[in-house]
Amino acid sequence: MHSPLHYWKYWTWRSGLVVKRGFDRLLRGAVRPLIGLLRRLDRVRASDKAGAVMRRIGPLLREHRIGRANLKAAFPEKSDQEIERILSGVWDNLGRVAVEVINLDRIAAQGARGERQFITYGERELKKFEALRDAERPAVIFTAHLANWELPAVVAGIEGLRSMALYRRPNMRSVADVLIEMREPLMGTLVPSGFGAPMRLARGLETGHHVGMLVDQHDSKGVVVTFFGRPCRVSPLIAKLAREYECPIHGVRIIRLPAGCFTGEITDAVAPVRDADGRIDVAGTMQAITDVVETWVREHPEQWLWLHRRWR
């Protein structure tokens, strides 16, 4: 027979689960109408307002202190005023992303003559995308939390690449389900991070899909790399996939421009580091990838997400 404490713990857990599910169902009923209402607003004006709101609210939050500490360590030569100016841009960018997430289809839309209205890239970039699309071997593609980090997968869809993208599913299922419905028609196959993700991505490469993922987040079980002169950990998954399938590695980034526009850039193939046997060295290759990300961030520090604990 179980003790009263056991039953109390069980019913507490059970009650919490019922409340959580009830709240999730309630939220599910509100999310779609709310998104529909927000989509009636002019996207660029709404983005401007969201950016302005976050520039005011952001400095009051704990994440602002984290961002300031990260920036001071990364750019010791910058003054306090310069650091705060970058942080203001970080909050502005984050507010804009919140509006853009529900308008990805409009950002990806074509003009009357087939021209992209909001995402542009040069002839050289276009040829690289075409080469990836027509290549016999798929590639692994990395990106970072720069500008709107949802857009690299959208660009892959625009250019007709068969692709799979690794993503972190939001904690609230009601929100996650709606976002997936909005993303998948634009981004190809989305693979939620978790236990089975590496196998799904590996099968994707085997069937000719390009595989993309973010590579600038802390991973407590990852390999150690140097980022802005300090050690941190990063998931080695992309380098492991490249080693297993000997596929090329490319980086894609989005740069925010004025008036709600963006430009996309794709790197040439990043040369992996190899060991004495000629196989891809995972830790060395992750350092090479991280070096590319650092170059991107240095060029547009106000467009990167400095607000999380990247160095631990």
VOGU-3710 file (C-alpha; in Angstrom, 3 decimals, decimal comma):
1> mhsplhywky> 0,000/0,000/0,000  1,296/3,432/-0,935  1,746/6,167/1,653  -0,514/9,269/1,771  2,479/11,314/0,582  2,692/9,178/-2,554  -0,980/9,796/-3,380  -0,628/13,503/-2,633  2,319/13,778/-5,047  0,435/11,810/-7,695
11> wtwrsglvvk> -2,711/13,940/-7,520  -0,672/17,136/-7,431  1,092/16,037/-10,607  -2,186/14,905/-12,165  -3,961/18,163/-11,315  -1,100/20,187/-12,752  -1,255/18,154/-15,956  -5,006/18,727/-16,298  -4,579/22,479/-15,759  -1,731/22,611/-18,292
21> rgfdrllrga> -3,762/20,746/-20,916  -6,777/22,944/-20,275  -4,695/26,095/-20,651  -3,155/24,713/-23,831  -6,605/24,036/-25,319  -7,739/27,532/-24,344  -4,629/29,031/-25,897  -5,098/26,932/-29,027  -8,492/28,556/-29,535  -7,007/32,036/-29,140
31> vrpligllrr> -3,791/31,700/-31,146  -5,312/31,455/-34,614  -7,682/34,453/-34,260  -4,864/36,499/-32,715  -2,489/35,677/-35,570  -5,241/36,450/-38,068  -5,784/39,830/-36,429  -2,070/40,650/-36,398  -1,727/39,663/-40,053  -4,218/42,374/-40,980
41> ldrvrasdka> -1,684/44,985/-39,942  0,820/46,382/-42,412  3,840/44,125/-41,948  6,539/46,782/-42,167  4,734/49,229/-39,862  3,984/46,478/-37,362  7,644/45,458/-37,482  8,728/49,056/-36,822  6,387/49,316/-33,833  7,426/45,959/-32,403
51> gavmrrigpl> 11,065/46,979/-32,682  10,362/50,285/-30,919  8,462/48,544/-28,102  11,277/46,063/-27,513  13,875/48,841/-27,472  11,986/50,265/-24,472  11,130/47,024/-22,681  14,349/45,095/-23,322  16,667/47,130/-21,060  14,371/46,351/-18,106
61> lrehrigran> 14,812/42,590/-18,486  17,433/40,253/-17,019  18,532/39,268/-20,526  19,778/42,817/-21,071  22,406/42,302/-18,384  23,415/38,998/-19,972  23,726/40,695/-23,346  25,787/43,551/-21,919  28,210/41,143/-20,231  28,542/39,098/-23,435
71> lkaafpeksd> 29,216/42,180/-25,532  31,750/43,650/-23,106  33,694/40,386/-23,158  33,493/40,098/-26,956  34,322/43,752/-27,688  36,477/45,068/-24,809  37,537/47,992/-26,994  33,988/49,376/-27,299  32,652/52,098/-25,007  29,574/51,681/-22,811
81> qeierilsgv> 27,625/53,878/-25,236  28,585/51,647/-28,167  27,597/48,534/-26,220  24,192/50,012/-25,368  23,693/51,056/-28,990  24,315/47,476/-30,127  21,959/46,126/-27,451  19,246/48,525/-28,583  19,637/47,077/-32,069  19,450/43,536/-30,679
91> wdnlgrvave> 16,111/44,268/-28,981  14,842/46,043/-32,086  15,722/43,017/-34,200  14,025/40,629/-31,767  10,806/42,645/-31,831  10,814/42,621/-35,617  11,361/38,861/-35,737  8,246/38,341/-33,594  6,126/40,098/-36,239  7,923/38,499/-39,183
101> vinldriaaq> 7,392/34,932/-37,952  3,674/35,170/-38,751  4,345/36,859/-42,093  6,969/34,575/-43,620  4,782/33,845/-46,638  4,538/37,554/-47,406  8,267/38,070/-46,999  8,856/35,217/-49,451  6,264/36,476/-51,955  7,114/37,422/-55,516
111> gargerqfit> 6,301/40,668/-57,253  4,192/40,928/-60,381  7,187/40,198/-62,631  8,504/37,328/-60,541  10,935/39,528/-58,601  11,439/38,979/-54,910  9,988/41,873/-52,982  11,694/41,466/-49,632  14,546/38,922/-49,951  17,250/39,709/-52,483
121> ygerelkkfe> 20,671/38,298/-53,301  23,248/38,936/-55,983  23,926/36,997/-59,142  26,859/35,199/-57,521  24,670/34,019/-54,643  21,956/32,921/-57,043  24,441/30,764/-58,962  25,552/29,122/-55,715  21,961/28,264/-54,816  21,411/26,873/-58,314
131> alrdaerpav> 24,574/24,775/-58,009  23,324/23,348/-54,711  19,931/22,612/-56,203  21,428/20,779/-59,184  24,265/19,017/-57,334  24,389/15,235/-57,230  25,320/15,251/-53,542  23,341/17,051/-50,849  25,074/19,475/-48,502  24,877/20,273/-44,817
141> iftahlanwe> 24,117/23,952/-44,268  24,666/25,981/-41,126  23,255/29,311/-40,067  23,094/31,471/-36,931  20,673/33,627/-34,944  21,260/36,631/-37,185  18,581/39,068/-38,436  15,593/36,754/-39,018  17,042/33,256/-38,589  13,866/31,631/-39,939
151> lpavvagieg> 14,608/32,914/-43,432  17,510/30,665/-44,540  15,087/27,728/-44,668  12,592/29,930/-46,532  15,288/30,872/-49,062  16,024/27,167/-49,598  12,351/26,635/-50,402  12,265/29,637/-52,735  15,225/28,301/-54,709  13,744/24,829/-55,027
161> lrsmalyrrp> 16,185/22,964/-52,783  14,976/19,683/-51,321  15,736/20,410/-47,726  15,250/19,419/-44,112  15,734/21,871/-41,259  16,354/21,086/-37,603  14,338/23,261/-35,233  13,469/23,548/-31,557  9,768/23,011/-30,948  8,132/25,705/-28,743
171> nmrsvadvli> 7,109/24,492/-25,296  3,433/25,377/-25,816  1,972/22,804/-28,180  -0,847/25,079/-29,328  1,645/27,679/-30,527  3,977/25,036/-31,966  1,242/23,439/-34,084  0,214/26,753/-35,638  3,803/27,737/-36,384  4,502/24,390/-38,037
181> emreplmgtl> 1,464/24,819/-40,277  2,755/28,228/-41,329  6,374/27,171/-41,790  6,266/23,812/-43,560  4,830/25,011/-46,910  7,741/27,467/-47,085  10,604/25,561/-45,482  10,384/21,947/-46,566  10,594/19,173/-43,987  11,014/20,383/-40,406
191> vpsgfgapmr> 12,662/18,030/-37,914  12,151/18,775/-34,203  15,309/18,517/-32,129  15,449/15,573/-29,798  16,488/11,948/-29,533  15,485/10,846/-33,037  16,578/13,967/-34,914  20,078/12,810/-35,993  18,662/9,640/-37,555  15,984/11,571/-39,435
201> largletghh> 18,530/14,051/-40,747  20,841/11,212/-41,784  18,002/9,583/-43,715  17,349/12,948/-45,311  20,912/13,105/-46,633  20,604/9,543/-47,894  17,525/10,530/-49,904  19,118/13,637/-51,397  17,857/16,328/-49,032  20,063/19,223/-48,001
211> vgmlvdqhds> 20,139/19,481/-44,202  20,227/22,804/-42,357  20,579/23,827/-38,729  21,562/26,625/-36,353  25,047/26,211/-34,881  25,447/29,093/-32,419  23,700/27,774/-29,305  25,122/26,279/-26,113  25,164/22,489/-25,980  26,245/21,129/-22,604
221> kgvvvtffgr> 27,371/17,858/-24,239  28,930/19,489/-27,276  32,537/19,983/-28,349  34,565/22,938/-27,103  35,264/25,736/-29,595  36,622/29,254/-29,263  34,112/32,015/-30,003  35,162/35,651/-29,590  38,281/34,511/-27,764  36,447/32,464/-25,141
231> pcrvspliak> 35,703/28,733/-24,940  32,126/27,537/-25,311  30,357/24,359/-26,333  28,507/23,671/-29,564  26,603/20,691/-30,942  28,875/18,624/-33,221  25,943/17,206/-35,205  26,570/19,028/-38,475  30,246/17,985/-38,566  29,330/14,396/-37,695
241> lareyecpih> 26,874/14,279/-40,591  29,486/15,746/-42,930  32,000/13,108/-41,797  29,563/10,232/-42,175  28,373/11,206/-45,657  31,373/13,215/-46,944  29,039/15,990/-48,025  30,002/19,636/-48,578  29,466/22,219/-45,841  28,018/25,650/-46,598
251> gvriirlpag> 26,920/28,568/-44,449  23,876/30,727/-45,175  23,147/34,011/-43,468  20,472/36,672/-43,691  21,273/40,378/-43,320  18,544/42,800/-42,314  18,097/45,837/-44,577  15,861/48,917/-44,167  12,131/48,915/-45,010  11,493/45,322/-43,968
261> cftgeitdav> 13,877/43,852/-46,543  16,692/41,310/-46,342  19,584/40,009/-48,369  20,843/36,442/-48,304  24,414/35,179/-48,632  25,828/31,685/-49,009  29,461/30,794/-48,426  31,645/28,749/-50,700  32,136/25,240/-49,367  33,830/25,434/-45,963
271> apvrdadgri> 36,944/23,255/-45,963  36,610/20,706/-43,151  39,548/19,919/-40,890  40,774/16,359/-41,413  42,647/13,942/-39,167  45,729/11,862/-39,984  43,546/9,259/-41,702  41,898/11,835/-43,942  38,540/11,711/-42,169  36,742/14,861/-41,107
281> dvagtmqait> 37,823/15,908/-37,618  34,615/16,890/-35,823  36,029/19,317/-33,251  38,314/21,040/-35,750  35,527/21,379/-38,294  33,162/22,838/-35,701  35,851/25,419/-34,946  36,070/26,299/-38,657  32,288/26,710/-38,780  32,295/28,799/-35,596
291> dvvetwvreh> 34,966/31,057/-37,102  32,618/31,807/-40,014  29,791/32,621/-37,590  32,073/34,942/-35,615  32,957/36,818/-38,810  29,250/37,273/-39,558  28,501/38,516/-36,041  31,397/40,982/-36,072  30,030/42,530/-39,265  26,524/43,043/-37,835
301> peqwlwlhrr> 26,683/42,636/-34,030  23,308/44,351/-33,534  21,631/41,581/-35,547  22,843/38,646/-33,421  21,083/37,260/-30,344  23,488/38,245/-27,547  20,805/37,719/-24,909  21,404/34,051/-24,117  24,156/32,447/-22,047  26,381/31,374/-24,924
311> wr> 29,485/31,068/-22,724  29,086/28,906/-19,601
//
